[in-house]
């Protein structure tokens, strides 16, 4: 009787809310087509894949590509560059959106707050190609605007785009500028959910703005900060391909060669699909282990976690 009643209740909900479930179909189709169906191709990493033979007919080679993976010096360099870019992006780019959100939350003028929000998150919608073009226009050694301004004061020219040691600074700095305002939206939304009564009580107790930020705002958005940190740590081995590839030159290759660009060159340009699939699988496994580990650590240290 209980099972029958449960089925009737489920059927009743589906009959009355079928239109809501219908809106989920495009997203479900997206994840199935682009995230689950491609899992079938992971076996290429364990095969000597030949296009003319297909995936199933290609011979098994076991862990040969993974052994080759850890013996390739260029790939080890790419892994190191990926880790450094991710750590720099996380270390220097995680706090600015939080600071911006906390500052905007203290602005009394609603018009000024909306203006700053619009200006700060507008760069997020600039395409990667345009962003890289702007970088070369601004920091080019020969005719860059910044280079010319520095030259007027006798401070240049600095070969920012032609030397490898400046690549990480340009990449991380431009990434912070482009995404800081858009990322701050999440923290602004979290700050808006904090009860004004807490600020009123703190003000009555004599707390100034900085004390209210430290004792009211930051604890209020700490769960959101924790969740965002977990999500960022889960992609620490994944650096955006497009921007790195567009900024990459023969002069900065020692710092700009990452896992994504290496897989592209080996897999698509070189036709070594088995090796590139093994590299991609290794990258995904490391990301999976990282997000599981960070989630477990945050769950022990606090009550906030993804699951």
N, C-alpha and C positions, 0 to 999 in steps of 0.2 A: 504493500500500500504506500509506503514511504517513497519507493522508487517511482511508482506511478504518479504520485503527487508532485515529485520533483520534476519529472519529465513534463507534466502538464504545466507546471510553473515556468519551466524553461521555454516550452513551446509558446506560452502566452506572452513572455517577454520578447521572443523573436518576432511574433506576429505584430506586436505593438511598436517595436523599435527597429524593424528591419531596415528602415531608411538610414538610421545611424550606423548600423553595421555595414551598409552598402558603401558608405563613405570610407570605410577602412580598406576596401578592396584594392584601390590603387596602391596604397602603401604596402599592403601584404604582397601584391604582385611584384612591386619593386624589390622587396627583400628576397622573395623567392627566386626571381629571375637573376638578379645581380649579386646576391650574397650566398644563396644556398645551392643553386644549380652549378655555379662555377666550382664548388667543392669537389665535384666529380673529377675535375682536371688535376687535382692535387697529386694523383697517382703518377703524373708525369715526372715528378721529382724522384721517383723510384724506378724509372724506366729510361731506356735509351730511346727517347721519343723520335720517331720519324714521321713526318707529315704524311708521306705516301702510304705508310702502314697503319696510321691511326693510333689512338690511345690504347685500345685493347690488344692490338696485334704487336705493339712494340715490346721488345724483350725486357724482362725485369733485370735490374742491375743492383738492387738493394740500396745500401747507403753509400754507394760510390760517390755520388754528387755531393753528399754532405761531408765526406772525407776531403774531397777536392775543395770544398768551400773553405775549410779552415786552413788549407795550405796555399791559398791564393793571397799574395801580399797586397794586391790592389784592393781586394774585397775587405781585408782587415783594415786598410786605410779608410775605405768607405764607411765601414761600421764605426770606426773612431770618429770620423767627421760627422756622421749622423748623430751619434751620442753627444758630441760637443755642441752642435747646433741646437739639439733638443734641450740640453741642460741650460744653455745660455738663454734660450727662448723662455724656458720655465722660470729660471732664476731672475731674469730681468723683465720678463713680460707678464708675470703672474700678478704682481702687486699693483702696477699702474692702474688697471681697471678698478681695483678695489679702492685705491686712493681717490681716483676721479669720482667714483660713486659717493664716497663719504663726503667729499668736498661739495658736490652738487646738492647733496641732501641738506647741507647747512645754508644754502643760498635762499634768502627769503623771497627774492623776485622770481615769480613763476615764468615770466617772459624771458628773463635772462637765462634761467635754467634750461628752458626749451631751446633757446638759441645755441647755448654751449653744447647741448646734447646733439642737436642737428649737425653742427660744425664738426664735432668730434667723431660721430659715427658715419659721416658722409664718405670718408676715405675707404671704408669697408667695401663700398660698392664699386670702387675702381678696379678694373680688370687687372690681372697679373701682368699682362703684356704692357699695359699703360704704366703700371707701377714701376716695372723694371726700366722702361724707357725714361721715366722721370728720374730714376736713380742715375742713369748714364748721362742725362742732360745736366743734372745738378753737380755730379761729382766726377765727370770725365776729366782726365788729366790735361787734355789739350784745350777744350773749349767749354768745360763745365762752368756753370754760373757760380757755384760755391768756390771753385778753384780760382776763378778770376777775381772774386771779391777778396779772397785771402791774399792773392797776388798784389792787390792794390796796397795792402797793409804790410807787404813784404813777408808774408807768412806761408807762401806756397812756392811752387805748386806741390801738392801732395798726391802721389799716384794711388788714389783710393780705389779706383776700379781696375788697376793693372797690377796690383800686388796681392798675393794670396793672404797676407796677414790682416788685410782690411776687410776680407770677404765676410767674416762672421759678424763684424760690427755693422756693416751695411745691411746684411740680411736681417739681423735681430732688430736693429733700430727702425728700419722701414716696416717690419712686421708689427712692432709695438705701435707705431704711428697709425698704421692702417687699421688695426683691430682693437685698439684700446677702448675707443668710444663704444663700439658695438658690444664688446664683452662686458662693459660696465652696465649695460641695460639689465642684465640678470641681477646684479647686486643692487641696482636702484630699485628694482621690483621687490627684492627681499627687504630692503630698508623701509619701503612703503608699508610693509606688513607689521612693522614694529609699532606697538601701541603708543600713541602720544602721551598717555598717562605716565609712562615710564620716564619720559623726558621731563614732564611737569614735576614729578616727584623728585627727580634728580636736581632740577632747578631750585625747588623749594629747599632742598638740603644744601644748597650753595655750590653745586657743581657748575663749572664753566663749560664752554663748548668742547674743549679737548677732553675733559673728564667725561662728558656725556658720550662723546664718540668712543672713548676707550671702554667705558663701563656699560654702555647701553647699546650703541650701534654695532660695534664689533662682535660682542657676544650674540646679538640678534641675528647676524648674518653668518656666524661661524659655521652652522651646518651647510649653508650654501657654498661657502669657501671650501669646506672639506670635500663636498661632492665634486666641485669643479677641479680640485686638486687630484682626486682619484681619476677622473676622466682624462685629465692632461697627462698623468703618469702612464695611463694605458696606451698612449700613442707616442711615447718617448722615443721609440725606434722608427717612427714614421715621420719623415720630413717631407713637406709638400714638393712634388716633383717639378711642377711648372716653373715656379719662381727660381728654384735652384738651377734648373737646366737653362733658363733664359739668362741668368746672371753668370753662368759658367763660361770661362774662357780658358785658353791654353795656358795663361799666366797664373790663374788661381786654381788650377785643377787639383793641386795637392790639398786644398782646404774645401773645395766645392764638390768633390766627388762623393756622393752619398749612396746609400743602398738603392734608393729609387732610380737615380740616374744610372747606376751601374747595372741594375736589372734591365733597364730599358736598352742600354747599349749592347749588353750580352745577349739578351733574349730576342729583341726585335731587330736590332741592327746586325748582330752576329749570328742569329739563328740558333743559339744554344738554349733551347727551350727547357730542357731538363734541368740544367744548372740554374737558370733564372728562376724556375719554379721552386727549386730547393732553397734558394736564397730568400724568396718571398715567404715560403713556409716557415723557415727559421725565424724570419722577422716577425711573423704573426704569432708564433709560439712564444717568443720573448715578450711581446706586448701583452699577451694573455697572462703569462706568469707575473708580469709586473702589476697589472691591474688587480689580479687576485691577491698578490702580496700586500700592496698598498691598502686595499680594501680591508684585509684582515688586520693590518696594523692600526688603521684608523678606528676599526670597530673595537679593538682592545683599549685604545687610548681615549676614545670618546664613545658616545652613543650613536654617532652618525656614520652610516655606511651605505653603499648601494644596495646591499642585500644582507 
